[in-house]
Amino acid sequence: LQVSRLIVGTYRDHERQQDFERGLLNGLCQVQMEEFVLICLRGFDDDTDTLFNCVGNVSTIRLVDLDLEEIPQVPMWSQVKQLECKKCGFEDVPALKLSLFKELRVLRITKNRSLKNFQQKFKGLSNLEVIDLSENRLTFSRCCSPQFQNCPKLTHLNLSFNSNIRLTEEFTNVKNLLYLDLQHTTLFGPGSYPVFLSLQRLIYLDISHTKTEVKSQCTFCGLNSL
């Protein structure tokens, strides 16, 4: 069977225990698809490590309104290029497991009310181009070079509509950024010293509604392409 998009789940908000260890999605191993959507399933068992077993070769995966508190085990042969986690139960950005999606190009983790921490680091995602972490409740410091290691193709970073972000590092690891959105997030750092020196290719910057007070004459130094 070949399909362009397969949606599994329900649009009703009710709890029903889902046991992935019993092979709930095993039948998908016989289906070739471009996009897989898992939506509005509640009451997951603690062990969901088989979730990606039969969808690792799918180009796009969307996990929407789930009780997932962490990313399931990622197959070594994963071919996923786009991954969206919307309204899940993460408390920390699961960068370590997400870094196992070696073909990943677009990553979106949005509208997670419990997502407050960004302590893990993305490593070795050589194909990653877009990261959208908007509309969460993130509070972290040392943004943004330490969080992204060996991600040379990253051009779009969206951290808008979060809580508090301290820009105390330069953007040396993400110097190829073209798009940086920080709007409606309280920022610490910009305006006091030149945190954007490394972003010479940046063509879009949004720091509106961030409580930024420009005190330094070199606040925007380095932004030669704006």
Order of alpha helices (4+ residues) and beta strands (2+ residues): beta-beta-beta-beta-alpha-beta-beta-beta-beta-beta-beta-beta-beta-beta-beta
